[in-house]
Amino acid sequence: MRALPLLSAALIPLMLSGCVSKIVTAPFRAAGTVVETAVDATTQTQSEREEDLGRKVLADRKRQRDLCLDEAQTKQERRNCEDAYRRDD
């Protein structure tokens, strides 16, 4: 009769080991996901850097064109500005 409670007491930890391990590892997995997401949000690939640089260069060229057009006093000067910056459109 004493063997049954001892056997039960010995089997309970084995039966619960899967549940306990899931409970223990779940917070670490969640934290890992948050860290990976934060790292992805703060890093930038080479192509993303190149795209950002391209956008800045285009914006600068458009500002230069607008300034050129504002300073132009004749139709010929305006035409020269438009021709000089035509490929940016």
Z-matrix of the N, CA and C atoms (Angstrom, degrees):
N
C 1 1.446
C 2 1.521 1 112.68
N 3 1.329 2 116.26 1 -32.78
C 4 1.457 3 118.81 2 -179.66
C 5 1.534 4 111.17 3 -74.05
N 6 1.284 5 117.25 4 -20.46
C 7 1.457 6 120.91 5 -177.57
C 8 1.523 7 111.14 6 -68.61
N 9 1.314 8 118.11 7 -34.80
C 10 1.465 9 120.97 8 -178.31
C 11 1.528 10 112.13 9 -64.28
N 12 1.334 11 121.07 10 -48.60
C 13 1.474 12 119.15 11 177.88
C 14 1.530 13 112.78 12 -64.80
N 15 1.343 14 116.66 13 -36.24
C 16 1.461 15 119.11 14 178.66
C 17 1.527 16 110.85 15 -67.05
N 18 1.331 17 115.02 16 -41.96
C 19 1.464 18 119.35 17 177.83
C 20 1.525 19 110.49 18 -63.83
N 21 1.314 20 117.88 19 -41.63
C 22 1.470 21 122.33 20 177.83
C 23 1.522 22 110.29 21 -62.53
N 24 1.331 23 116.57 22 -44.72
C 25 1.459 24 120.69 23 -179.46
C 26 1.533 25 110.76 24 -64.17
N 27 1.307 26 117.61 25 -33.25
C 28 1.449 27 121.10 26 179.77
C 29 1.528 28 111.53 27 -75.84
N 30 1.328 29 118.44 28 -31.83
C 31 1.463 30 121.94 29 -177.33
C 32 1.529 31 113.47 30 -83.10
N 33 1.303 32 118.35 31 -25.17
C 34 1.470 33 120.97 32 -177.32
C 35 1.531 34 111.72 33 -59.01
N 36 1.340 35 120.24 34 -48.51
C 37 1.467 36 118.51 35 178.63
C 38 1.533 37 112.92 36 -61.80
N 39 1.329 38 117.04 37 -35.58
C 40 1.461 39 119.36 38 178.09
C 41 1.521 40 111.76 39 -65.74
N 42 1.325 41 116.01 40 -38.64
C 43 1.454 42 120.21 41 -179.39
C 44 1.531 43 111.77 42 -71.65
N 45 1.305 44 117.46 43 -31.76
C 46 1.458 45 121.34 44 -178.04
C 47 1.525 46 113.79 45 -91.24
N 48 1.309 47 118.30 46 -5.87
C 49 1.461 48 120.64 47 -174.52
C 50 1.534 49 112.00 48 -61.14
N 51 1.307 50 118.56 49 -36.92
C 52 1.464 51 121.12 50 177.85
C 53 1.514 52 111.85 51 -65.31
N 54 1.330 53 117.05 52 -42.06
C 55 1.464 54 121.37 53 179.34
C 56 1.525 55 110.84 54 -66.18
N 57 1.300 56 115.83 55 -43.56
C 58 1.458 57 120.34 56 -178.19
C 59 1.523 58 110.37 57 -65.18
N 60 1.319 59 116.65 58 -42.04
C 61 1.468 60 118.45 59 -179.52
C 62 1.520 61 111.01 60 -64.99
N 63 1.320 62 118.55 61 -35.77
C 64 1.463 63 120.81 62 177.68
C 65 1.515 64 110.79 63 -67.66
N 66 1.318 65 116.58 64 -39.27
C 67 1.460 66 120.52 65 179.66
C 68 1.524 67 110.34 66 -66.99
N 69 1.309 68 116.63 67 -38.68
C 70 1.461 69 120.70 68 -177.85
C 71 1.531 70 111.29 69 -73.08
N 72 1.321 71 118.57 70 -39.42
C 73 1.469 72 120.43 71 -175.54
C 74 1.524 73 113.37 72 -84.84
N 75 1.313 74 118.89 73 -18.28
C 76 1.468 75 120.89 74 -177.05
C 77 1.532 76 112.81 75 -58.13
N 78 1.336 77 120.10 76 -47.03
C 79 1.473 78 118.21 77 179.86
C 80 1.527 79 113.22 78 -62.83
N 81 1.328 80 117.05 79 -34.23
C 82 1.460 81 119.85 80 179.65
C 83 1.522 82 110.94 81 -69.73
N 84 1.304 83 117.84 82 -37.29
C 85 1.461 84 120.80 83 177.26
C 86 1.518 85 110.36 84 -65.79
N 87 1.336 86 116.08 85 -43.50
C 88 1.464 87 119.71 86 179.13
C 89 1.525 88 110.44 87 -62.80
N 90 1.322 89 117.20 88 -42.79
C 91 1.463 90 120.86 89 179.12
C 92 1.517 91 110.38 90 -63.61
N 93 1.312 92 117.60 91 -38.88
C 94 1.456 93 120.83 92 178.31
C 95 1.515 94 111.70 93 -62.75
N 96 1.319 95 117.42 94 -39.47
C 97 1.460 96 121.69 95 178.37
C 98 1.521 97 110.46 96 -64.44
N 99 1.321 98 116.76 97 -41.89
C 100 1.467 99 120.39 98 179.21
C 101 1.519 100 110.39 99 -64.40
N 102 1.320 101 116.92 100 -42.59
C 103 1.462 102 120.65 101 180.00
C 104 1.522 103 110.45 102 -64.57
N 105 1.324 104 118.21 103 -43.38
C 106 1.458 105 121.04 104 179.12
C 107 1.524 106 110.70 105 -62.25
N 108 1.327 107 117.37 106 -41.39
C 109 1.458 108 121.16 107 179.53
C 110 1.527 109 110.42 108 -64.97
N 111 1.324 110 116.59 109 -41.39
C 112 1.470 111 120.23 110 179.27
C 113 1.524 112 110.83 111 -64.96
N 114 1.316 113 117.21 112 -40.08
C 115 1.465 114 120.36 113 179.31
C 116 1.522 115 109.85 114 -66.58
N 117 1.335 116 118.11 115 -41.38
C 118 1.458 117 120.96 116 178.42
C 119 1.522 118 111.08 117 -63.16
N 120 1.320 119 116.59 118 -35.85
C 121 1.458 120 120.19 119 -178.40
C 122 1.523 121 112.07 120 -72.01
N 123 1.320 122 117.88 121 -27.35
C 124 1.457 123 120.15 122 -176.08
C 125 1.524 124 113.06 123 -97.47
N 126 1.317 125 118.64 124 -14.14
C 127 1.463 126 120.22 125 179.40
C 128 1.515 127 109.64 126 -95.76
N 129 1.319 128 114.89 127 156.19
C 130 1.447 129 120.09 128 -177.83
C 131 1.526 130 108.07 129 -134.57
N 132 1.305 131 115.96 130 132.53
C 133 1.457 132 119.54 131 -179.85
C 134 1.527 133 109.59 132 -77.47
N 135 1.315 134 115.37 133 166.55
C 136 1.460 135 120.90 134 179.14
C 137 1.527 136 110.51 135 -60.20
N 138 1.322 137 117.46 136 -42.40
C 139 1.469 138 119.44 137 -179.03
C 140 1.528 139 111.06 138 -66.05
N 141 1.332 140 117.84 139 -36.14
C 142 1.467 141 120.21 140 177.24
C 143 1.527 142 110.52 141 -65.86
N 144 1.325 143 116.93 142 -39.63
C 145 1.471 144 120.03 143 177.25
C 146 1.520 145 110.49 144 -63.43
N 147 1.335 146 116.34 145 -41.98
C 148 1.464 147 120.12 146 179.37
C 149 1.524 148 111.15 147 -65.11
N 150 1.330 149 117.42 148 -39.79
C 151 1.464 150 120.54 149 177.71
C 152 1.521 151 110.80 150 -63.56
N 153 1.335 152 117.20 151 -42.99
C 154 1.459 153 120.67 152 178.49
C 155 1.529 154 110.77 153 -62.58
N 156 1.321 155 116.28 154 -42.80
C 157 1.462 156 120.28 155 178.85
C 158 1.528 157 110.31 156 -63.45
N 159 1.320 158 117.12 157 -41.95
C 160 1.461 159 121.13 158 177.96
C 161 1.517 160 112.17 159 -61.14
N 162 1.333 161 116.73 160 -41.40
C 163 1.471 162 120.47 161 177.69
C 164 1.531 163 110.84 162 -63.47
N 165 1.331 164 116.64 163 -40.64
C 166 1.471 165 120.08 164 179.71
C 167 1.525 166 111.07 165 -65.80
N 168 1.328 167 116.30 166 -41.66
C 169 1.465 168 120.42 167 179.99
C 170 1.527 169 109.84 168 -64.55
N 171 1.330 170 117.43 169 -44.36
C 172 1.474 171 120.28 170 178.55
C 173 1.515 172 111.64 171 -62.13
N 174 1.332 173 117.07 172 -43.52
C 175 1.460 174 120.66 173 179.55
C 176 1.527 175 110.32 174 -62.04
N 177 1.331 176 117.14 175 -39.68
C 178 1.458 177 121.25 176 179.24
C 179 1.530 178 110.65 177 -66.00
N 180 1.331 179 116.30 178 -42.73
C 181 1.467 180 120.09 179 178.88
C 182 1.528 181 111.09 180 -63.96
N 183 1.324 182 117.32 181 -38.31
C 184 1.467 183 119.77 182 178.65
C 185 1.528 184 110.60 183 -67.06
N 186 1.327 185 116.78 184 -38.00
C 187 1.469 186 119.63 185 176.41
C 188 1.532 187 110.58 186 -63.05
N 189 1.337 188 115.80 187 -41.13
C 190 1.462 189 119.94 188 178.52
C 191 1.528 190 110.76 189 -63.97
N 192 1.336 191 116.12 190 -41.53
C 193 1.473 192 119.80 191 178.96
C 194 1.516 193 110.78 192 -63.33
N 195 1.343 194 115.76 193 -44.93
C 196 1.461 195 118.97 194 179.66
C 197 1.526 196 111.50 195 -62.42
N 198 1.323 197 116.50 196 -39.32
C 199 1.459 198 120.61 197 177.67
C 200 1.528 199 110.47 198 -65.13
N 201 1.315 200 116.06 199 -41.97
C 202 1.465 201 121.10 200 178.08
C 203 1.530 202 110.36 201 -61.18
N 204 1.327 203 116.11 202 -44.63
C 205 1.465 204 120.13 203 -179.99
C 206 1.525 205 111.27 204 -66.28
N 207 1.325 206 117.23 205 -36.72
C 208 1.464 207 119.98 206 179.37
C 209 1.527 208 111.50 207 -67.52
N 210 1.327 209 116.27 208 -34.44
C 211 1.463 210 120.58 209 -177.33
C 212 1.537 211 112.28 210 -84.25
N 213 1.331 212 116.65 211 -15.15
C 214 1.473 213 119.56 212 -178.33
C 215 1.520 214 109.94 213 -66.74
N 216 1.328 215 115.44 214 135.13
C 217 1.461 216 119.89 215 -177.64
C 218 1.523 217 112.09 216 -107.13
N 219 1.315 218 117.48 217 -21.05
C 220 1.459 219 120.01 218 -179.91
C 221 1.527 220 109.46 219 -122.12
N 222 1.325 221 113.23 220 166.49
C 223 1.469 222 118.34 221 177.88
C 224 1.521 223 110.91 222 -62.83
N 225 1.307 224 116.79 223 -36.71
C 226 1.467 225 120.12 224 -179.55
C 227 1.527 226 110.91 225 -65.52
N 228 1.320 227 117.29 226 -40.15
C 229 1.466 228 120.38 227 177.96
C 230 1.539 229 110.68 228 -64.60
N 231 1.334 230 115.74 229 -40.06
C 232 1.477 231 119.33 230 177.71
C 233 1.526 232 109.95 231 -64.57
N 234 1.335 233 116.50 232 -41.28
C 235 1.461 234 120.55 233 178.95
C 236 1.535 235 110.23 234 -63.40
N 237 1.318 236 116.70 235 -39.65
C 238 1.468 237 120.56 236 178.56
C 239 1.532 238 110.38 237 -63.47
N 240 1.329 239 116.88 238 -40.82
C 241 1.472 240 120.34 239 177.94
C 242 1.524 241 110.19 240 -63.55
N 243 1.316 242 116.16 241 -45.35
C 244 1.460 243 119.73 242 -179.40
C 245 1.521 244 111.25 243 -62.95
N 246 1.333 245 116.72 244 -40.37
C 247 1.469 246 120.50 245 179.02
C 248 1.532 247 111.15 246 -66.45
N 249 1.313 248 116.32 247 -39.72
C 250 1.463 249 120.43 248 -177.38
C 251 1.527 250 111.56 249 -66.72
N 252 1.320 251 117.21 250 -31.67
C 253 1.475 252 120.31 251 -176.38
C 254 1.525 253 112.89 252 -113.48
N 255 1.350 254 117.00 253 17.00
C 256 1.463 255 121.09 254 -175.73
C 257 1.539 256 113.15 255 -60.10
N 258 1.280 257 119.86 256 -39.81
C 259 1.462 258 121.96 257 -174.33
C 260 1.552 259 112.98 258 -70.16
N 261 1.356 260 117.08 259 -9.40
C 262 1.474 261 120.38 260 179.81
C 263 1.522 262 112.48 261 -83.09
N 264 1.333 263 118.04 262 -12.98
C 265 1.472 264 119.42 263 -176.88
C 266 1.493 265 112.58 264 -70.15
